[in-house]
Amino acid sequence: MLKPIALCGIITVAFLTSAATRAQDVHVRVLPQVVPSRDAFPTIQMALDHADQPGPAGRLYLHIAPGIYRERVIVTQNRPRTTMIGEGTTPEAVVITASQNAKSAGGTFLSSTVEINGDGFEADNLTFENAAGNTGQAVAISVRSDRSIFKHCRFLGDQDTLFADFGRQYYVNSYIEGGVDFIFGNAAAVFDDSEIHIIRPGYITAQSRTSLDQATGYVFLRARIRAEPMDGKSFYLGRPWRRFSRVVFLSSEMPDSLSPQGWSPWVKGGSIEDTFYGERGSTGPGARISSRLEGSHQLSAEEAAQFAPLVFLAGSDNWNPLEESAKLP
């Protein structure tokens, strides 16, 4: 008689575990003017502050209605596994915007419109904007989230648009705009099949790896680099914010206004000897590889393979960002 009872108990526990797993996720709506309730909030920050906490294996999903959200948003460390989904037909339909710059905010790193600190963050079909314009450092989004994914997103700013600074980050089918050092920091980040739009003579990247043993750097895979007219002036793929800066462009389109050197030292007359700046398969009128700055690299197929997303972002847990991003709408 004991065995059937034990089996019944196992079945009951299995059923309850399955039900609990389905109940792990929390879904809330964000839409302007709504009366706050348990599952609907008028601002993104209010939703983050007051939504129920998911279970240990669950996610918090914010379904954000079309509109312009003029607010500063912080996803704290105690909000891991947060997903923001824009409910519009395009990323332009949901815009999170503010206009602080380093001077008005009291420092570059206080100027962010959006700050992401919780691990496992995801965003799809959204625009992140700092509207301060050409007024110095003004960050649209700071990302310090390991295993973070941005899909079909837009990042708008001028100087220091995207602070990709910590952990492993994957950006796919996205658009990033700026003028000076507009993708900067020390994350291990891959920008896959995305448009990089530079709006004035400056530098796309200012990656800040500080030692050779750090597994960080920026990888641009199938990037489409577009540039505003520059009246005969040039821009650069990057310059080293820190000594061991690492940036690679693979199979990417380069416009004519890219400097033939491709890369720049941090200051005029400086060196890039300790950096790792590489290309393979560059195309377009800016792909003048024979004129690249001394110390940069043209990669072999074997060297380029180590920068594939599933290799470069794998880590000790074998994270698969392609598989995870495919789950987003």
Buried (B, 14 or more C-beta within 10 A) or exposed (E): EEEEEEEEEEEEEEEEEEEEEEEEBBBBBBBEEEEEEEEBBBBBBBBBEEBEEBBEEBBBBBBBBBBEBBBBBBBEEEBBBBBBBBBBEEBBBBBBBBBBBBBEBEEBBBBBBBBBBBBBBBBBBBBBBBBBEEBBBBBBBBBBBBBBBBBBBBBBBBBBBBBBBBBBBBBBBBBBBBBBBBBBBBBBBBBBBBBBBBBBBBBBBBBBBEEEEBEBBBBBBBBBBBBBEBEEEBBBBBBBBBBBBBBBBBBBBBBEBBBEBBBBBBEEEEBBEBBBBBBBBBEBEBBBBEEBBEBBBBBEEEEBEEBBBEEBBBEEEEBBBBEBBEEBE
